[in-house]
Amino acid sequence: MLSSLRPAVMLFLGLTVVVGIAYPLAMTGIATLAFNDQAEGSLIIKDGKVVGSSLIGQSFSSPQFFWGRPSATGPMGNNAVNSSGSNLGPTNAAQLANVKARVDELKAADPSNTAAIPVDLVTASASGLDPEISLAAAYYQVPRIARERKMTEAQVRALVDQFAQKPVMGLFGEPRVNVLQLNLVLPQAK
């Protein structure tokens, strides 16, 4: 019995070292060298302080800033620990109430805006952590932000265009803008 137990234990220890220690360290090293920004969390630093990540949304409620997608990571929005969608279907009463509340909030913040509200401003993403909104969602908010910041709509629209990101490889997704990165430049934009 001991003669068959010894190879099993040695194989277990050997695989533990290779698969549990060496491989993760090698992959972490390669990722850090090849994709340092992503491996370090895609952190956004302003004035020497980390203010967020370009991969995780943040909640903004001031009318002077762009608002991102709603987060379904409740009770605290944009909580990466609770990354998930709401799993509520389009006819679910709770989903309809959430969308109506968000529509009402957007209309209350900018009553003169009669444009159609883009869907990504009223529905959460699958992860509940989306850091980006569509250009349509950003353009919808331009009049409110211009009014609140005493800027022209053309100035705010130019900022959106400046930070717009194209679809991945020109094919996947749609043009979008990172809300945190855009909001960080707004105070100095005048």
Secondary structure as UniProt FT lines:
FT   HELIX           2..17
FT   HELIX           18..22
FT   HELIX           23..34
FT   HELIX           36..39
FT   TURN            40..41
FT   STRAND          43..46
FT   TURN            47..48
FT   STRAND          49..53
FT   TURN            54..55
FT   TURN            63..64
FT   TURN            74..75
FT   TURN            77..78
FT   HELIX           80..82
FT   TURN            90..91
FT   HELIX           93..109
FT   TURN            111..112
FT   HELIX           119..121
FT   STRAND          132..134
FT   HELIX           135..149
FT   HELIX           153..163
FT   STRAND          164..165
FT   TURN            169..171
FT   STRAND          176..178
FT   HELIX           179..185
FT   HELIX           186..188
//
